[in-house]
């Protein structure tokens, strides 16, 4: 329960998405249209309970860009069931459910 209260660290989130995608952060975080970067940011808010400022600093992005990416990704996973299942799997693995 304490682990959930603290949240998951940035590095744990990045590692989980890297494992799911089979690519490193360096390979996908700047690729146009790739869901990996936005998934890391979204999971950072949901599971890591990181602030937008913390996420921006870790990802090398401005605060407004992080906010917009998280909002857009949230809408995207509402529409894309395959991506939603992938995120649920990653999230459950991080939380050891």
Secondary structure, DSSP 8 states (H G I E B T S, - for coil): -HHHHH---HHHHHHHHHHHHTS-HHHHTTSTT-HHHHHHHHHHHHTS---HHHHHHHHT--HHHHHHHHHHHHHHHHH-HHHHHHHHHHHHHHHT-
